[in-house]
Amino acid sequence: MKTDLRITNRDTKISYNKVLIKSDLQVKIIYLTEENRINMKEATIPIVGFVDLPNISEEHNCNVKYEMKNVIIKPNNVEEHSIYIEAEIDVYCEAYENRNLQMIQDLYSPTRSLNFRQKQVKVMQNQELKKQVCNVREKQVIPEIGSHQIYDVEVTPIIEGQTILNNRIVYDGDIKLNFIFEGTGGINTKEISVPFSFTMDFDGINTDRNIDTVIEIESQNFIVMPDESIDIRIDLGFTAISGRDGSIAIIDDVTEEENRELSKYSMVIYFVKPNDTIWNIAKRFGSTVDDIVRVNGIENPENIQVGKQLFIPRYHE
């Protein structure tokens, strides 16, 4: 009559060049017996596997997504009183680490005339992953259900709004609940909506960062109480991935310009102008940063005073 398959208890462990994937496949089957009675069975099937990822280590963050497809469910021989279940589960694993990189964005040669091209490359900066559980606890009175047996509940969480504050994200939404319960002469359904508001602590989050949020149902339990109210217990697993879109200029191609004469000076006197840097001055005159700093006794090359007189020595191999 109805089958529900859900992946729960998701866990990953990272080792060198591999990611261990562990989870449980929760199976719930509602069926009609030969005596025309409605029955329900539940089972848990463990899922274990490895994903090969070259150069991954424990320092990496890992984001795993599951996709279930090609599900086959059929009864075995009558004598076995069992059900055959087959399912393909595709696992997508993304691993990353935050690392400071020094990129070459400018270059020159004191002895050759070089030209180069730059191109812009889009990057995701400071990507972070945060997981947290939202516990939803409600009591609802649904007259249509009353004291009848609940066979199953379809749970669909929906995020209606997301507010980014300093170091936290506030989610507002609804949980759609479709109750499948015992009715007069068969099965009935009833759909209700339970609102939720959840605040996730996320150090460093602010409004200039992108956020991708995934909700997974970690556990659910619905109990009809003696007063015919329904005790609703749902744990929602929130996974938020945050990052900042950016771009960097990288050197794409370097060529040497032929038949170009280089300056033959031995020393140049130069006065620092606004926005000058030692690098730009050295590049302009074909000297080196080290030589300019040494000759002029500069203590802090990152901070040179406008109007300061500099001696620019010629580079000698």
KAWO-V256359 format. One record per residue. N is the residue number from 0. RES is the residue in three letters. SS is DSSP state (H for helix, E for strand, - for the rest). PSI is psi as a letter, one per 30 degrees, with the letter a starting at -180 (NA if undefined). D_FIRST is the distance of its C-alpha to the first C-alpha in whole Angstrom. Layout:
N/RES/SS/PSI/D_FIRST
N/RES/SS/PSI/D_FIRST
This chain:
0/MET/-/e/0
1/LYS/E/k/4
2/THR/E/k/7
3/ASP/E/k/10
4/LEU/E/k/14
5/ARG/E/k/17
6/ILE/E/k/21
7/THR/E/l/23
8/ASN/E/h/26
9/ARG/E/k/28
10/ASP/E/k/31
11/THR/E/k/34
12/LYS/E/k/38
13/ILE/E/k/40
14/SER/E/a/43
15/TYR/-/j/45
16/ASN/-/g/44
17/LYS/E/l/40
18/VAL/E/k/37
19/LEU/E/k/35
20/ILE/E/k/32
21/LYS/E/k/30
22/SER/E/l/26
23/ASP/E/k/23
24/LEU/E/j/19
25/GLN/E/k/17
26/VAL/E/k/14
27/LYS/E/k/11
28/ILE/E/k/8
29/ILE/E/k/6
30/TYR/E/l/5
31/LEU/E/k/7
32/THR/-/l/10
33/GLU/-/f/13
34/GLU/-/g/15
35/ASN/-/h/12
36/ARG/-/k/12
37/ILE/E/k/9
38/ASN/E/l/10
39/MET/E/k/10
40/LYS/E/k/12
41/GLU/E/k/14
42/ALA/E/l/17
43/THR/E/k/19
44/ILE/E/j/21
45/PRO/E/k/24
46/ILE/E/k/25
47/VAL/E/k/29
48/GLY/E/l/31
49/PHE/E/k/34
50/VAL/E/k/35
51/ASP/E/k/39
52/LEU/-/j/41
53/PRO/-/k/45
54/ASN/-/g/47
55/ILE/-/k/45
56/SER/-/l/46
57/GLU/-/f/45
58/GLU/-/f/47
59/HIS/-/l/44
60/ASN/E/k/41
61/CYS/E/k/38
62/ASN/E/k/35
63/VAL/E/k/32
64/LYS/E/k/29
65/TYR/E/k/25
66/GLU/E/k/23
67/MET/E/k/20
68/LYS/E/l/19
69/ASN/E/h/18
70/VAL/E/k/15
71/ILE/E/k/14
72/ILE/E/k/12
73/LYS/E/l/12
74/PRO/E/k/13
75/ASN/-/a/16
76/ASN/-/k/19
77/VAL/H/e/18
78/GLU/H/f/21
79/GLU/H/f/20
80/HIS/-/h/17
81/SER/-/l/16
82/ILE/E/k/14
83/TYR/E/k/15
84/ILE/E/k/15
85/GLU/E/k/18
86/ALA/E/k/19
87/GLU/E/k/22
88/ILE/E/j/23
89/ASP/E/k/26
90/VAL/E/k/29
91/TYR/E/k/31
92/CYS/E/k/34
93/GLU/E/k/37
94/ALA/E/k/40
95/TYR/E/l/43
96/GLU/-/k/46
97/ASN/-/k/49
98/ARG/-/k/52
99/ASN/-/k/56
100/LEU/-/k/57
101/GLN/-/j/61
102/MET/-/k/60
103/ILE/-/j/64
104/GLN/-/f/64
105/ASP/-/k/68
106/LEU/-/l/70
107/TYR/-/l/74
108/SER/-/k/77
109/PRO/-/f/80
110/THR/-/f/82
111/ARG/-/l/79
112/SER/-/j/78
113/LEU/E/k/74
114/ASN/E/k/72
115/PHE/E/l/68
116/ARG/E/l/65
117/GLN/E/l/62
118/LYS/E/l/59
119/GLN/E/k/56
120/VAL/E/k/53
121/LYS/E/k/50
122/VAL/E/l/49
123/MET/E/j/47
124/GLN/E/k/49
125/ASN/E/h/48
126/GLN/E/k/45
127/GLU/E/l/43
128/LEU/E/k/40
129/LYS/E/k/39
130/LYS/E/k/36
131/GLN/E/l/35
132/VAL/E/k/32
133/CYS/E/k/32
134/ASN/E/j/31
135/VAL/E/k/29
136/ARG/E/j/29
137/GLU/E/l/29
138/LYS/E/k/28
139/GLN/E/k/27
140/VAL/E/j/27
141/ILE/-/j/24
142/PRO/-/e/24
143/GLU/-/e/21
144/ILE/-/e/20
145/GLY/-/b/23
146/SER/-/g/22
147/HIS/-/l/18
148/GLN/-/k/16
149/ILE/E/k/15
150/TYR/E/e/11
151/ASP/E/l/12
152/VAL/E/k/14
153/GLU/E/k/15
154/VAL/E/k/18
155/THR/E/j/20
156/PRO/E/k/24
157/ILE/E/k/27
158/ILE/E/j/30
159/GLU/E/e/32
160/GLY/E/l/36
161/GLN/E/k/38
162/THR/E/k/41
163/ILE/E/k/44
164/LEU/E/l/46
165/ASN/-/j/49
166/ASN/-/g/47
167/ARG/E/l/44
168/ILE/E/k/41
169/VAL/E/k/39
170/TYR/E/k/36
171/ASP/E/k/34
172/GLY/E/a/31
173/ASP/E/k/28
174/ILE/E/j/24
175/LYS/E/k/21
176/LEU/E/k/19
177/ASN/E/j/16
178/PHE/E/k/15
179/ILE/E/j/11
180/PHE/E/l/13
181/GLU/E/k/13
182/GLY/E/l/15
183/THR/-/j/17
184/GLY/-/g/15
185/GLY/E/b/11
186/ILE/E/k/10
187/ASN/E/l/13
188/THR/E/l/13
189/LYS/E/k/17
190/GLU/E/k/19
191/ILE/E/l/22
192/SER/E/k/24
193/VAL/E/j/27
194/PRO/E/l/30
195/PHE/E/l/31
196/SER/E/k/35
197/PHE/E/k/35
198/THR/E/k/39
199/MET/E/k/39
200/ASP/E/k/42
201/PHE/-/j/43
202/ASP/-/k/47
203/GLY/-/f/49
204/ILE/-/k/46
205/ASN/-/a/48
206/THR/-/f/47
207/ASP/-/g/49
208/ARG/-/k/46
209/ASN/E/k/43
210/ILE/E/k/39
211/ASP/E/j/36
212/THR/E/k/33
213/VAL/E/k/30
214/ILE/E/k/28
215/GLU/E/k/25
216/ILE/E/j/23
217/GLU/E/e/25
218/SER/E/l/23
219/GLN/E/k/21
220/ASN/E/k/21
221/PHE/E/k/20
222/ILE/E/k/22
223/VAL/E/j/23
224/MET/-/l/26
225/PRO/-/e/28
226/ASP/-/g/30
227/GLU/-/g/26
228/SER/E/l/26
229/ILE/E/k/24
230/ASP/E/j/25
231/ILE/E/k/24
232/ARG/E/j/25
233/ILE/E/k/25
234/ASP/E/j/27
235/LEU/E/k/27
236/GLY/E/j/29
237/PHE/E/k/31
238/THR/E/j/33
239/ALA/E/k/36
240/ILE/E/k/38
241/SER/E/k/42
242/GLY/E/l/44
243/ARG/E/k/47
244/ASP/E/k/48
245/GLY/E/l/51
246/SER/E/k/53
247/ILE/E/k/56
248/ALA/E/k/59
249/ILE/E/l/60
250/ILE/E/k/62
251/ASP/E/e/61
252/ASP/E/k/65
253/VAL/E/k/68
254/THR/E/l/71
255/GLU/E/k/75
256/GLU/-/k/77
257/GLU/-/l/80
258/ASN/-/h/84
259/ARG/-/k/84
260/GLU/-/k/86
261/LEU/-/l/86
262/SER/-/k/88
263/LYS/-/g/91
264/TYR/-/l/91
265/SER/-/f/92
266/MET/E/k/91
267/VAL/E/k/90
268/ILE/E/k/90
269/TYR/E/k/87
270/PHE/E/k/87
271/VAL/-/k/83
272/LYS/-/l/81
273/PRO/-/k/78
274/ASN/-/g/75
275/ASP/-/k/77
276/THR/-/l/75
277/ILE/H/e/77
278/TRP/H/e/75
279/ASN/H/e/75
280/ILE/H/e/79
281/ALA/H/e/79
282/LYS/H/e/77
283/ARG/H/e/80
284/PHE/H/g/83
285/GLY/-/h/81
286/SER/-/a/82
287/THR/-/l/80
288/VAL/H/e/78
289/ASP/H/e/80
290/ASP/H/e/83
291/ILE/H/e/83
292/VAL/H/e/82
293/ARG/H/e/85
294/VAL/H/e/87
295/ASN/H/g/87
296/GLY/-/h/86
297/ILE/-/k/83
298/GLU/-/e/81
299/ASN/-/j/78
300/PRO/-/f/77
301/GLU/-/f/74
302/ASN/-/j/76
303/ILE/-/k/79
304/GLN/-/k/82
305/VAL/-/k/82
306/GLY/-/f/86
307/LYS/-/k/86
308/GLN/E/k/88
309/LEU/E/k/87
310/PHE/E/k/89
311/ILE/E/j/87
312/PRO/E/l/88
313/ARG/-/k/87
314/TYR/-/k/85
315/HIS/-/k/87
316/GLU/-/NA/85
